[in-house]
């Protein structure tokens, strides 16, 4: 039995508008989160060389915390928990202007910037100490040295790695876990919808029920008797 797929139906109404709207939303969120994450990541990463120990600790904590928390967990926190920490006078306008879009951009920005921060901190180790000492000996301040000498050299080294970290913003993943990335992107695009809120209110008991044939003592219609002397089903 053969089937013929009519791809032309995707360009009929209302599917065409839905596809174009989803494409526009994806590009919009990707550009905003990618640019902001890149700028914040480079800035926070440069703090790891600050003369102040508190800024160095801040840079390390920022990178280690936000890049190790799964993206979907950060998304749930940004949409459901973060508004509850704000006053009611701020919370209402936040939802009126569309916090669904804002939480997606915020989450991807923080996640991407933490990844970029890690690459910046690693790339700084490749810049020689003698180069820094030579720059300071000319009378440059620490900030001038970083901006005029260290950062240009650093960007040449970490650009290939940074491009891979920008992939989660528009539909990819460095680790190749495409199913996990697809689930995260679907949650971002459907955030605020009835389906997303319904899943957020699902009782945990329903999630633990599982397949009735897999319960203790239950046998499925296709289960076979245990092998002699093993106690295990074939």
MODELLER restraints for C-alpha pairs under 7 A, 6 or more apart:
rsr = mdl.restraints
at = mdl.atoms
rsr.add(forms.Gaussian(group=physical.xy_distance, feature=features.Distance(at['CA:10:A'], at['CA:16:A']), mean=6.00, stdev=0.5))
rsr.add(forms.Gaussian(group=physical.xy_distance, feature=features.Distance(at['CA:26:A'], at['CA:170:A']), mean=6.64, stdev=0.5))
rsr.add(forms.Gaussian(group=physical.xy_distance, feature=features.Distance(at['CA:29:A'], at['CA:105:A']), mean=5.89, stdev=0.5))
rsr.add(forms.Gaussian(group=physical.xy_distance, feature=features.Distance(at['CA:30:A'], at['CA:169:A']), mean=4.87, stdev=0.5))
rsr.add(forms.Gaussian(group=physical.xy_distance, feature=features.Distance(at['CA:30:A'], at['CA:170:A']), mean=5.25, stdev=0.5))
rsr.add(forms.Gaussian(group=physical.xy_distance, feature=features.Distance(at['CA:32:A'], at['CA:105:A']), mean=6.86, stdev=0.5))
rsr.add(forms.Gaussian(group=physical.xy_distance, feature=features.Distance(at['CA:33:A'], at['CA:105:A']), mean=5.31, stdev=0.5))
rsr.add(forms.Gaussian(group=physical.xy_distance, feature=features.Distance(at['CA:33:A'], at['CA:108:A']), mean=5.66, stdev=0.5))
rsr.add(forms.Gaussian(group=physical.xy_distance, feature=features.Distance(at['CA:33:A'], at['CA:109:A']), mean=4.56, stdev=0.5))
rsr.add(forms.Gaussian(group=physical.xy_distance, feature=features.Distance(at['CA:33:A'], at['CA:169:A']), mean=6.80, stdev=0.5))
rsr.add(forms.Gaussian(group=physical.xy_distance, feature=features.Distance(at['CA:34:A'], at['CA:109:A']), mean=6.60, stdev=0.5))
rsr.add(forms.Gaussian(group=physical.xy_distance, feature=features.Distance(at['CA:34:A'], at['CA:166:A']), mean=6.09, stdev=0.5))
rsr.add(forms.Gaussian(group=physical.xy_distance, feature=features.Distance(at['CA:34:A'], at['CA:169:A']), mean=6.40, stdev=0.5))
rsr.add(forms.Gaussian(group=physical.xy_distance, feature=features.Distance(at['CA:36:A'], at['CA:109:A']), mean=6.02, stdev=0.5))
rsr.add(forms.Gaussian(group=physical.xy_distance, feature=features.Distance(at['CA:37:A'], at['CA:109:A']), mean=4.45, stdev=0.5))
rsr.add(forms.Gaussian(group=physical.xy_distance, feature=features.Distance(at['CA:37:A'], at['CA:110:A']), mean=6.35, stdev=0.5))
rsr.add(forms.Gaussian(group=physical.xy_distance, feature=features.Distance(at['CA:37:A'], at['CA:112:A']), mean=5.20, stdev=0.5))
rsr.add(forms.Gaussian(group=physical.xy_distance, feature=features.Distance(at['CA:37:A'], at['CA:113:A']), mean=4.11, stdev=0.5))
rsr.add(forms.Gaussian(group=physical.xy_distance, feature=features.Distance(at['CA:38:A'], at['CA:113:A']), mean=5.78, stdev=0.5))
rsr.add(forms.Gaussian(group=physical.xy_distance, feature=features.Distance(at['CA:38:A'], at['CA:116:A']), mean=6.54, stdev=0.5))
rsr.add(forms.Gaussian(group=physical.xy_distance, feature=features.Distance(at['CA:40:A'], at['CA:113:A']), mean=5.70, stdev=0.5))
rsr.add(forms.Gaussian(group=physical.xy_distance, feature=features.Distance(at['CA:41:A'], at['CA:113:A']), mean=4.02, stdev=0.5))
rsr.add(forms.Gaussian(group=physical.xy_distance, feature=features.Distance(at['CA:41:A'], at['CA:114:A']), mean=6.01, stdev=0.5))
rsr.add(forms.Gaussian(group=physical.xy_distance, feature=features.Distance(at['CA:41:A'], at['CA:116:A']), mean=4.91, stdev=0.5))
rsr.add(forms.Gaussian(group=physical.xy_distance, feature=features.Distance(at['CA:41:A'], at['CA:117:A']), mean=4.48, stdev=0.5))
rsr.add(forms.Gaussian(group=physical.xy_distance, feature=features.Distance(at['CA:42:A'], at['CA:116:A']), mean=6.64, stdev=0.5))
rsr.add(forms.Gaussian(group=physical.xy_distance, feature=features.Distance(at['CA:42:A'], at['CA:117:A']), mean=5.97, stdev=0.5))
rsr.add(forms.Gaussian(group=physical.xy_distance, feature=features.Distance(at['CA:42:A'], at['CA:120:A']), mean=6.34, stdev=0.5))
rsr.add(forms.Gaussian(group=physical.xy_distance, feature=features.Distance(at['CA:44:A'], at['CA:59:A']), mean=5.59, stdev=0.5))
rsr.add(forms.Gaussian(group=physical.xy_distance, feature=features.Distance(at['CA:44:A'], at['CA:117:A']), mean=6.16, stdev=0.5))
rsr.add(forms.Gaussian(group=physical.xy_distance, feature=features.Distance(at['CA:45:A'], at['CA:59:A']), mean=6.17, stdev=0.5))
rsr.add(forms.Gaussian(group=physical.xy_distance, feature=features.Distance(at['CA:45:A'], at['CA:117:A']), mean=4.43, stdev=0.5))
rsr.add(forms.Gaussian(group=physical.xy_distance, feature=features.Distance(at['CA:45:A'], at['CA:118:A']), mean=6.91, stdev=0.5))
rsr.add(forms.Gaussian(group=physical.xy_distance, feature=features.Distance(at['CA:45:A'], at['CA:120:A']), mean=5.21, stdev=0.5))
rsr.add(forms.Gaussian(group=physical.xy_distance, feature=features.Distance(at['CA:45:A'], at['CA:121:A']), mean=5.39, stdev=0.5))
rsr.add(forms.Gaussian(group=physical.xy_distance, feature=features.Distance(at['CA:47:A'], at['CA:55:A']), mean=5.82, stdev=0.5))
rsr.add(forms.Gaussian(group=physical.xy_distance, feature=features.Distance(at['CA:47:A'], at['CA:56:A']), mean=5.69, stdev=0.5))
rsr.add(forms.Gaussian(group=physical.xy_distance, feature=features.Distance(at['CA:47:A'], at['CA:59:A']), mean=5.98, stdev=0.5))
rsr.add(forms.Gaussian(group=physical.xy_distance, feature=features.Distance(at['CA:48:A'], at['CA:55:A']), mean=6.81, stdev=0.5))
rsr.add(forms.Gaussian(group=physical.xy_distance, feature=features.Distance(at['CA:48:A'], at['CA:56:A']), mean=4.30, stdev=0.5))
rsr.add(forms.Gaussian(group=physical.xy_distance, feature=features.Distance(at['CA:48:A'], at['CA:59:A']), mean=5.69, stdev=0.5))
rsr.add(forms.Gaussian(group=physical.xy_distance, feature=features.Distance(at['CA:48:A'], at['CA:121:A']), mean=6.56, stdev=0.5))
rsr.add(forms.Gaussian(group=physical.xy_distance, feature=features.Distance(at['CA:49:A'], at['CA:56:A']), mean=6.57, stdev=0.5))
rsr.add(forms.Gaussian(group=physical.xy_distance, feature=features.Distance(at['CA:50:A'], at['CA:56:A']), mean=6.15, stdev=0.5))
rsr.add(forms.Gaussian(group=physical.xy_distance, feature=features.Distance(at['CA:62:A'], at['CA:114:A']), mean=6.50, stdev=0.5))
rsr.add(forms.Gaussian(group=physical.xy_distance, feature=features.Distance(at['CA:63:A'], at['CA:114:A']), mean=4.58, stdev=0.5))
rsr.add(forms.Gaussian(group=physical.xy_distance, feature=features.Distance(at['CA:63:A'], at['CA:115:A']), mean=6.77, stdev=0.5))
rsr.add(forms.Gaussian(group=physical.xy_distance, feature=features.Distance(at['CA:63:A'], at['CA:117:A']), mean=5.93, stdev=0.5))
rsr.add(forms.Gaussian(group=physical.xy_distance, feature=features.Distance(at['CA:63:A'], at['CA:118:A']), mean=5.88, stdev=0.5))
rsr.add(forms.Gaussian(group=physical.xy_distance, feature=features.Distance(at['CA:66:A'], at['CA:111:A']), mean=5.94, stdev=0.5))
rsr.add(forms.Gaussian(group=physical.xy_distance, feature=features.Distance(at['CA:66:A'], at['CA:114:A']), mean=5.83, stdev=0.5))
rsr.add(forms.Gaussian(group=physical.xy_distance, feature=features.Distance(at['CA:67:A'], at['CA:111:A']), mean=5.86, stdev=0.5))
rsr.add(forms.Gaussian(group=physical.xy_distance, feature=features.Distance(at['CA:67:A'], at['CA:114:A']), mean=5.31, stdev=0.5))
rsr.add(forms.Gaussian(group=physical.xy_distance, feature=features.Distance(at['CA:67:A'], at['CA:115:A']), mean=5.77, stdev=0.5))
rsr.add(forms.Gaussian(group=physical.xy_distance, feature=features.Distance(at['CA:71:A'], at['CA:111:A']), mean=6.85, stdev=0.5))
rsr.add(forms.Gaussian(group=physical.xy_distance, feature=features.Distance(at['CA:72:A'], at['CA:184:A']), mean=5.72, stdev=0.5))
rsr.add(forms.Gaussian(group=physical.xy_distance, feature=features.Distance(at['CA:74:A'], at['CA:107:A']), mean=6.22, stdev=0.5))
rsr.add(forms.Gaussian(group=physical.xy_distance, feature=features.Distance(at['CA:75:A'], at['CA:103:A']), mean=6.94, stdev=0.5))
rsr.add(forms.Gaussian(group=physical.xy_distance, feature=features.Distance(at['CA:75:A'], at['CA:104:A']), mean=6.77, stdev=0.5))
rsr.add(forms.Gaussian(group=physical.xy_distance, feature=features.Distance(at['CA:75:A'], at['CA:107:A']), mean=5.72, stdev=0.5))
rsr.add(forms.Gaussian(group=physical.xy_distance, feature=features.Distance(at['CA:78:A'], at['CA:103:A']), mean=5.63, stdev=0.5))
rsr.add(forms.Gaussian(group=physical.xy_distance, feature=features.Distance(at['CA:78:A'], at['CA:107:A']), mean=6.76, stdev=0.5))
rsr.add(forms.Gaussian(group=physical.xy_distance, feature=features.Distance(at['CA:79:A'], at['CA:103:A']), mean=5.68, stdev=0.5))
rsr.add(forms.Gaussian(group=physical.xy_distance, feature=features.Distance(at['CA:83:A'], at['CA:91:A']), mean=5.83, stdev=0.5))
rsr.add(forms.Gaussian(group=physical.xy_distance, feature=features.Distance(at['CA:100:A'], at['CA:191:A']), mean=5.58, stdev=0.5))
rsr.add(forms.Gaussian(group=physical.xy_distance, feature=features.Distance(at['CA:100:A'], at['CA:192:A']), mean=5.52, stdev=0.5))
rsr.add(forms.Gaussian(group=physical.xy_distance, feature=features.Distance(at['CA:104:A'], at['CA:188:A']), mean=5.78, stdev=0.5))
rsr.add(forms.Gaussian(group=physical.xy_distance, feature=features.Distance(at['CA:108:A'], at['CA:169:A']), mean=6.41, stdev=0.5))
rsr.add(forms.Gaussian(group=physical.xy_distance, feature=features.Distance(at['CA:112:A'], at['CA:165:A']), mean=6.53, stdev=0.5))
rsr.add(forms.Gaussian(group=physical.xy_distance, feature=features.Distance(at['CA:112:A'], at['CA:166:A']), mean=6.63, stdev=0.5))
rsr.add(forms.Gaussian(group=physical.xy_distance, feature=features.Distance(at['CA:115:A'], at['CA:165:A']), mean=6.49, stdev=0.5))
rsr.add(forms.Gaussian(group=physical.xy_distance, feature=features.Distance(at['CA:116:A'], at['CA:162:A']), mean=6.19, stdev=0.5))
rsr.add(forms.Gaussian(group=physical.xy_distance, feature=features.Distance(at['CA:116:A'], at['CA:165:A']), mean=6.92, stdev=0.5))
rsr.add(forms.Gaussian(group=physical.xy_distance, feature=features.Distance(at['CA:119:A'], at['CA:158:A']), mean=6.68, stdev=0.5))
rsr.add(forms.Gaussian(group=physical.xy_distance, feature=features.Distance(at['CA:123:A'], at['CA:154:A']), mean=6.15, stdev=0.5))
rsr.add(forms.Gaussian(group=physical.xy_distance, feature=features.Distance(at['CA:123:A'], at['CA:157:A']), mean=6.84, stdev=0.5))
rsr.add(forms.Gaussian(group=physical.xy_distance, feature=features.Distance(at['CA:123:A'], at['CA:158:A']), mean=6.48, stdev=0.5))
rsr.add(forms.Gaussian(group=physical.xy_distance, feature=features.Distance(at['CA:124:A'], at['CA:154:A']), mean=6.65, stdev=0.5))
rsr.add(forms.Gaussian(group=physical.xy_distance, feature=features.Distance(at['CA:135:A'], at['CA:145:A']), mean=6.15, stdev=0.5))
rsr.add(forms.Gaussian(group=physical.xy_distance, feature=features.Distance(at['CA:136:A'], at['CA:145:A']), mean=6.98, stdev=0.5))
rsr.add(forms.Gaussian(group=physical.xy_distance, feature=features.Distance(at['CA:164:A'], at['CA:174:A']), mean=6.08, stdev=0.5))
rsr.add(forms.Gaussian(group=physical.xy_distance, feature=features.Distance(at['CA:167:A'], at['CA:173:A']), mean=5.82, stdev=0.5))
rsr.add(forms.Gaussian(group=physical.xy_distance, feature=features.Distance(at['CA:171:A'], at['CA:181:A']), mean=6.89, stdev=0.5))
rsr.add(forms.Gaussian(group=physical.xy_distance, feature=features.Distance(at['CA:172:A'], at['CA:178:A']), mean=6.76, stdev=0.5))
rsr.add(forms.Gaussian(group=physical.xy_distance, feature=features.Distance(at['CA:172:A'], at['CA:181:A']), mean=6.56, stdev=0.5))
rsr.add(forms.Gaussian(group=physical.xy_distance, feature=features.Distance(at['CA:173:A'], at['CA:181:A']), mean=6.61, stdev=0.5))
rsr.add(forms.Gaussian(group=physical.xy_distance, feature=features.Distance(at['CA:190:A'], at['CA:196:A']), mean=6.35, stdev=0.5))
rsr.add(forms.Gaussian(group=physical.xy_distance, feature=features.Distance(at['CA:213:A'], at['CA:219:A']), mean=5.57, stdev=0.5))
rsr.add(forms.Gaussian(group=physical.xy_distance, feature=features.Distance(at['CA:213:A'], at['CA:220:A']), mean=4.98, stdev=0.5))
rsr.add(forms.Gaussian(group=physical.xy_distance, feature=features.Distance(at['CA:224:A'], at['CA:233:A']), mean=6.05, stdev=0.5))
rsr.add(forms.Gaussian(group=physical.xy_distance, feature=features.Distance(at['CA:224:A'], at['CA:234:A']), mean=6.04, stdev=0.5))
rsr.add(forms.Gaussian(group=physical.xy_distance, feature=features.Distance(at['CA:225:A'], at['CA:233:A']), mean=5.70, stdev=0.5))
rsr.add(forms.Gaussian(group=physical.xy_distance, feature=features.Distance(at['CA:225:A'], at['CA:234:A']), mean=6.91, stdev=0.5))
rsr.add(forms.Gaussian(group=physical.xy_distance, feature=features.Distance(at['CA:226:A'], at['CA:232:A']), mean=4.97, stdev=0.5))
rsr.add(forms.Gaussian(group=physical.xy_distance, feature=features.Distance(at['CA:226:A'], at['CA:233:A']), mean=4.08, stdev=0.5))
rsr.add(forms.Gaussian(group=physical.xy_distance, feature=features.Distance(at['CA:226:A'], at['CA:234:A']), mean=6.06, stdev=0.5))
rsr.add(forms.Gaussian(group=physical.xy_distance, feature=features.Distance(at['CA:227:A'], at['CA:233:A']), mean=6.15, stdev=0.5))
rsr.add(forms.Gaussian(group=physical.xy_distance, feature=features.Distance(at['CA:227:A'], at['CA:234:A']), mean=6.25, stdev=0.5))
